[in-house]
């Protein structure tokens, strides 16, 4: 028996397992084209011989590694952090090695991170693009690499994207409020010109139109934080104390709005109904009384993997994949 892993070759493994070299290669690259019986024979032979698969060398031969670069725009955002965790788990389970970096909502850092990751011969890129990401830059990248974008859609880009059904999220939560007869309703979010926020506003406006309601002017926070939302809502309420319903872009902003409302000392008949278009799962910041829309980061990660695999197999995935959302009604909107 060999006692040095480096002296063992793929031919030795094939000989001991009683299979062809190509079968061993399929097992090593975690292909699904090999039977479970043959796979077990190969794995047993690898274990007995102490064979070590040199993935770097294999990558050089095939010009593709098993490395997937995941570039998240903001890892301090609870939803993005959760999505990064889901992506890492699902990619690793499929035999890929996920490398997660943050671009800190900075276009230049995003570009630098991806340029650096190119040097490691990444098999693909999963990108949550930051604001002002250039469509031409993304298309150039996707013409040479397998690229999937998440959570934000770049208009007219060739790169496939996977994102929640933002329009449905804001529409159903707004319809829930409007069905209760509210009339002075406004939308609040940060960076109102971001593609996801524009889509949320579209769903909100569509719901208002169905109820023949003219919504109040949208309220913009300086950033997606509870404190910023608290200050922005306080200013808006000061200008228009008739507000009786508010649709928030996400739970973090809703938390700030609720905190602001609690300082107003309103009577029961002056209660302001609050809803969120995007739930932050297991957030320690929020109580369990907020009506919100649940968006599954696990489902987004799964759909992303499917799109990525199609790209790696040189097939054409859908240009846009929308992940369904679910309304969860609680006390804040009653």
Backbone torsions as a table, in degrees:
resi	resn	phi	psi	omega
1	UNK	NA	143.6	179.6
2	UNK	-70.3	139.6	178.1
3	UNK	-114.0	2.6	175.6
4	UNK	-125.8	119.6	-175.7
5	UNK	-57.6	-34.8	-174.5
6	UNK	-70.6	-16.6	-179.5
7	UNK	-89.1	-7.0	-179.1
8	UNK	-89.4	132.6	-179.7
9	UNK	-111.6	171.6	178.2
10	UNK	-65.0	-26.8	177.8
11	UNK	-69.2	-36.3	176.5
12	UNK	-62.7	-42.3	179.6
13	UNK	-63.6	-44.5	-179.5
14	UNK	-62.9	-40.5	-179.3
15	UNK	-64.8	-46.2	-179.0
16	UNK	-67.9	-36.9	-178.2
17	UNK	-80.2	-15.1	-179.0
18	UNK	72.1	33.3	179.2
19	UNK	-130.5	175.4	179.9
20	UNK	-81.6	163.1	177.1
21	UNK	-61.0	-38.2	-178.6
22	UNK	-64.5	-33.7	177.6
23	UNK	-66.3	-41.6	177.2
24	UNK	-61.4	-42.5	179.4
25	UNK	-60.9	-40.4	179.0
26	UNK	-63.5	-40.3	179.0
27	UNK	-65.8	-43.5	-177.8
28	UNK	-64.9	-32.1	179.6
29	UNK	-93.2	8.2	175.0
30	UNK	59.0	39.5	177.1
31	UNK	-73.8	150.3	177.9
32	UNK	-92.4	7.8	-177.3
33	UNK	-89.8	6.9	-179.4
34	UNK	-115.7	141.8	-178.2
35	UNK	-68.4	156.1	-179.5
36	UNK	-63.7	-34.7	180.0
37	UNK	-63.2	-48.5	178.8
38	UNK	-64.8	-38.5	179.2
39	UNK	-59.4	-44.4	-179.2
40	UNK	-65.5	-36.2	177.3
41	UNK	-62.9	-44.3	-178.6
42	UNK	-66.6	-44.8	-179.5
43	UNK	-63.1	-36.4	178.2
44	UNK	-66.8	-41.8	179.1
45	UNK	-65.2	-40.4	177.9
46	UNK	-60.4	-43.0	-179.1
47	UNK	-65.7	-43.2	-178.1
48	UNK	-67.8	-39.2	-177.2
49	UNK	-85.9	-16.7	-177.5
50	UNK	72.1	30.0	-178.2
51	UNK	-68.0	136.7	177.4
52	UNK	-116.6	122.4	-178.5
53	UNK	-81.9	120.8	179.5
54	UNK	-87.5	93.6	-176.2
55	UNK	-68.2	-32.6	179.4
56	UNK	-63.2	-45.0	179.1
57	UNK	-65.4	-39.9	179.2
58	UNK	-63.9	-38.5	179.2
59	UNK	-63.8	-40.4	179.1
60	UNK	-64.0	-37.3	180.0
61	UNK	-70.4	-40.8	-175.7
62	UNK	-91.6	-8.6	-175.2
63	UNK	62.3	23.5	176.4
64	UNK	-148.5	131.7	175.9
65	UNK	-96.8	-177.2	174.1
66	UNK	-100.7	15.4	-178.0
67	UNK	-83.4	128.5	174.1
68	UNK	-117.4	121.1	-179.4
69	UNK	-88.5	123.2	178.7
70	UNK	-111.1	112.9	-176.9
71	UNK	-109.2	107.3	-177.0
72	UNK	-97.4	138.1	-176.6
73	UNK	-73.2	-29.5	-177.1
74	UNK	-157.0	100.0	-178.7
75	UNK	-77.5	-6.4	174.2
76	UNK	-82.6	-14.2	175.5
77	UNK	-76.5	122.4	-176.2
78	UNK	-56.3	-38.7	-180.0
79	UNK	-67.2	-42.7	-179.9
80	UNK	-67.9	-37.8	177.7
81	UNK	-64.3	-40.7	178.3
82	UNK	-65.8	-41.1	178.6
83	UNK	-63.6	-40.8	179.0
84	UNK	-61.2	-40.9	178.6
85	UNK	-63.6	-44.4	179.7
86	UNK	-63.5	-41.6	179.7
87	UNK	-63.6	-43.1	179.9
88	UNK	-60.6	-44.6	-178.7
89	UNK	-64.7	-47.3	-174.2
90	UNK	-72.2	-34.1	177.3
91	UNK	-70.1	-44.5	179.6
92	UNK	-63.3	-36.3	178.6
93	UNK	-65.9	-22.6	179.5
94	UNK	-97.1	10.6	175.8
95	UNK	90.4	4.0	176.2
96	UNK	-90.9	160.5	173.7
97	UNK	-110.5	110.2	-178.4
98	UNK	-85.0	131.7	172.9
99	UNK	-117.5	117.7	-174.1
100	UNK	-107.3	127.4	176.3
101	UNK	-131.4	158.8	177.8
102	UNK	-111.3	138.6	175.8
103	UNK	-94.2	-2.6	177.0
104	UNK	52.4	37.9	178.1
105	UNK	55.6	35.7	-177.6
106	UNK	-127.9	122.3	-176.8
107	UNK	-60.2	-43.1	-178.3
108	UNK	-64.9	-42.2	178.2
109	UNK	-65.6	-35.5	177.6
110	UNK	-62.1	-46.4	179.6
111	UNK	-63.6	-45.3	-179.7
112	UNK	-62.7	-42.6	-179.5
113	UNK	-61.8	-44.4	-178.0
114	UNK	-70.0	-38.4	176.4
115	UNK	-61.3	-39.3	178.9
116	UNK	-67.5	-41.8	-178.5
117	UNK	-68.2	-25.2	175.7
118	UNK	-60.8	-33.3	-178.0
119	UNK	-64.4	-22.1	-179.8
120	UNK	-93.3	11.1	174.3
121	UNK	58.9	44.4	-179.8
122	UNK	-59.4	139.7	179.3
123	UNK	-72.7	-27.1	-178.4
124	UNK	-165.7	165.7	-179.9
125	UNK	-126.3	132.6	171.5
126	UNK	-114.6	118.9	-170.3
127	UNK	-126.1	128.5	166.4
128	UNK	-95.8	95.2	-170.1
129	UNK	-65.7	141.8	178.7
130	UNK	-81.0	166.8	176.7
131	UNK	-58.0	140.8	178.3
132	UNK	72.2	17.5	172.4
133	UNK	-63.6	132.5	-176.9
134	UNK	-78.4	126.8	179.7
135	UNK	-61.5	-40.2	179.9
136	UNK	-63.5	-39.9	178.0
137	UNK	-62.1	-43.9	-179.7
138	UNK	-65.2	-41.4	-179.6
139	UNK	-65.9	-36.8	176.5
140	UNK	-63.3	-42.8	177.9
141	UNK	-63.2	-45.4	-176.7
142	UNK	-72.6	-15.9	176.9
143	UNK	-75.4	-18.5	-177.6
144	UNK	-116.1	-15.4	-177.0
145	UNK	-137.7	161.5	174.4
146	UNK	-81.0	114.5	-173.8
147	UNK	-128.5	131.4	173.6
148	UNK	-125.0	134.2	175.1
149	UNK	-104.4	149.8	-176.7
150	UNK	-126.5	147.0	168.2
151	UNK	69.3	-29.6	177.2
152	UNK	-126.1	138.7	178.6
153	UNK	-105.9	128.0	173.9
154	UNK	-91.7	118.5	-174.7
155	UNK	-55.5	129.7	174.5
156	UNK	66.6	16.7	177.2
157	UNK	-77.7	150.2	177.2
158	UNK	-81.9	-16.9	-178.1
159	UNK	-73.5	131.7	178.4
160	UNK	-66.1	147.3	179.4
161	UNK	-127.4	151.6	176.2
162	UNK	-126.1	124.9	-177.4
163	UNK	-154.2	159.4	176.9
164	UNK	-65.8	159.4	175.7
165	UNK	-79.1	79.0	-175.5
166	UNK	-59.1	-41.3	-178.0
167	UNK	-61.5	-43.5	178.4
168	UNK	-65.3	-39.9	-178.7
169	UNK	-57.1	-50.9	-178.1
170	UNK	-72.8	-32.1	-179.3
171	UNK	-65.4	-48.7	-175.2
172	UNK	-69.9	-34.6	-179.4
173	UNK	-74.5	-32.8	176.7
174	UNK	-71.2	-40.6	177.3
175	UNK	-61.8	-36.1	177.5
176	UNK	-59.8	-43.7	178.9
177	UNK	-69.9	-47.7	-175.6
178	UNK	-64.0	-29.8	178.5
179	UNK	-67.3	-15.0	178.5
180	UNK	-92.6	2.5	174.0
181	UNK	91.7	11.3	177.7
182	UNK	-68.6	147.6	-177.4
183	UNK	-124.8	-31.8	-179.2
184	UNK	-100.3	84.6	-170.7
185	UNK	-119.6	142.0	-179.5
186	UNK	-137.7	157.3	174.7
187	UNK	-103.7	141.3	176.6
188	UNK	-132.0	134.6	179.0
189	UNK	-162.8	174.5	175.6
190	UNK	-105.9	148.8	179.8
191	UNK	51.2	68.1	-174.2
192	UNK	-62.4	-16.0	-179.1
193	UNK	-92.5	-2.6	176.8
194	UNK	-66.9	145.1	-173.8
195	UNK	-55.8	-43.1	-179.0
196	UNK	-66.1	-38.6	-179.7
197	UNK	-71.3	-36.1	175.9
198	UNK	-63.0	-39.2	179.0
199	UNK	-67.9	-39.4	175.5
200	UNK	-59.5	-43.7	179.6
201	UNK	-65.2	-34.3	178.4
202	UNK	-62.7	-46.7	178.6
203	UNK	-63.1	-39.4	177.5
204	UNK	-62.6	-48.3	-179.0
205	UNK	-65.2	-36.1	178.1
206	UNK	-63.3	-41.9	178.1
207	UNK	-63.9	-42.9	178.9
208	UNK	-61.6	-41.4	-179.7
209	UNK	-63.0	-38.2	179.4
210	UNK	-64.3	-26.7	178.5
211	UNK	-101.3	10.8	-179.6
212	UNK	53.9	40.1	179.4
213	UNK	-109.7	133.4	173.4
214	UNK	-92.5	110.8	-176.6
215	UNK	-68.9	157.0	174.6
216	UNK	-71.8	165.2	178.2
217	UNK	-58.7	141.4	178.6
218	UNK	-63.6	145.0	179.6
219	UNK	-103.2	129.0	-178.4
220	UNK	-111.0	128.2	174.6
221	UNK	-87.3	153.6	176.8
222	UNK	-67.0	-31.8	178.3
223	UNK	-154.7	166.3	-179.2
224	UNK	-82.9	73.7	179.1
225	UNK	-138.7	156.8	-179.1
226	UNK	-63.3	-41.8	-178.4
227	UNK	-64.2	-44.3	179.2
228	UNK	-62.7	-41.7	179.0
229	UNK	-66.4	-39.3	178.4
230	UNK	-59.6	-47.1	-179.3
231	UNK	-67.5	-41.6	-178.4
232	UNK	-65.0	-42.3	180.0
233	UNK	-68.8	-39.2	179.4
234	UNK	-58.5	-42.0	179.1
235	UNK	-67.2	-41.9	-179.7
236	UNK	-65.6	-40.5	-179.0
237	UNK	-68.1	-35.1	177.7
238	UNK	-61.8	-37.3	179.8
239	UNK	-78.0	-29.8	-177.8
240	UNK	-144.8	84.3	-178.6
241	UNK	-71.2	2.0	178.2
242	UNK	-82.8	-8.2	179.7
243	UNK	-53.4	125.8	177.7
244	UNK	-124.7	2.0	176.7
245	UNK	-156.5	142.8	-178.2
246	UNK	-138.5	129.0	177.7
247	UNK	-103.5	117.7	-175.4
248	UNK	-100.1	145.0	-178.8
249	UNK	-62.7	-34.0	179.8
250	UNK	-156.9	175.7	-177.0
251	UNK	-63.8	-35.9	-178.7
252	UNK	-62.2	-45.8	177.7
253	UNK	-65.6	-40.1	178.4
254	UNK	-60.7	-38.4	178.1
255	UNK	-59.7	-42.8	178.0
256	UNK	-65.9	-40.3	178.4
257	UNK	-63.3	-44.6	179.0
258	UNK	-61.9	-39.4	178.6
259	UNK	-63.8	-39.1	178.8
260	UNK	-66.7	-43.3	180.0
261	UNK	-61.7	-37.9	-178.5
262	UNK	-64.2	-20.0	179.7
263	UNK	-87.5	-8.0	-174.5
264	UNK	-82.9	-20.1	-179.0
265	UNK	62.6	43.5	-177.5
266	UNK	-74.5	147.1	174.2
267	UNK	-74.3	164.5	-176.7
268	UNK	-57.8	-37.4	-178.3
269	UNK	-79.0	-2.5	177.3
270	UNK	-107.0	10.1	-173.5
271	UNK	-56.7	136.6	178.4
272	UNK	-102.4	124.6	-179.2
273	UNK	-83.5	137.8	-175.6
274	UNK	-129.0	134.2	176.6
275	UNK	-135.6	161.7	179.2
276	UNK	-126.0	142.9	179.4
277	UNK	-88.1	-10.4	-177.2
278	UNK	-148.5	113.8	-178.0
279	UNK	-76.9	138.6	172.0
280	UNK	-101.3	104.9	-173.7
281	UNK	-66.7	135.8	175.8
282	UNK	56.9	31.2	179.7
283	UNK	-74.6	128.6	178.9
284	UNK	-75.3	-12.7	-178.0
285	UNK	-76.3	-28.5	-168.9
286	UNK	-111.5	146.9	173.4
287	UNK	-80.6	-174.0	-173.2
288	UNK	-104.7	32.4	-176.3
289	UNK	-112.2	4.5	-174.2
290	UNK	-90.3	124.8	172.0
291	UNK	-71.8	125.0	-176.0
292	UNK	-150.8	172.1	178.9
293	UNK	-106.0	122.7	-179.9
294	UNK	-81.2	127.1	176.7
295	UNK	-119.1	120.5	-175.2
296	UNK	-82.8	107.9	176.1
297	UNK	-67.8	-28.0	177.1
298	UNK	-64.9	-42.9	179.8
299	UNK	-67.8	-37.4	177.5
300	UNK	-62.8	-43.6	179.3
301	UNK	-63.2	-41.0	178.9
302	UNK	-62.4	-46.5	-179.8
303	UNK	-64.8	-36.9	178.5
304	UNK	-61.6	-43.1	178.6
305	UNK	-60.1	-43.9	-179.6
306	UNK	-61.8	-42.8	178.8
307	UNK	-65.1	-43.3	179.2
308	UNK	-61.3	-43.5	-179.9
309	UNK	-62.9	-37.5	177.0
310	UNK	-64.0	-40.9	178.4
311	UNK	-63.2	-42.7	-178.9
312	UNK	-67.3	-24.6	178.4
313	UNK	-94.2	8.9	177.5
314	UNK	61.4	32.3	171.8
315	UNK	-107.8	166.1	-174.0
316	UNK	-97.9	108.3	177.6
317	UNK	-79.7	169.9	175.8
318	UNK	-60.6	145.0	178.5
319	UNK	-66.8	-36.3	179.3
320	UNK	-135.6	132.3	176.1
321	UNK	-119.5	117.4	178.2
322	UNK	-98.4	130.9	178.7
323	UNK	-99.3	132.4	-174.9
324	UNK	-65.4	157.8	-178.6
325	UNK	-129.7	162.3	-177.0
326	UNK	-137.0	131.4	179.1
327	UNK	-81.0	133.2	177.3
328	UNK	-123.1	106.3	-174.3
329	UNK	-85.9	129.8	178.9
330	UNK	-138.4	-165.2	-168.7
331	UNK	-66.1	-31.5	-171.9
332	UNK	-61.9	-19.6	-178.2
333	UNK	-110.6	7.2	-176.8
334	UNK	-91.6	NA	NA
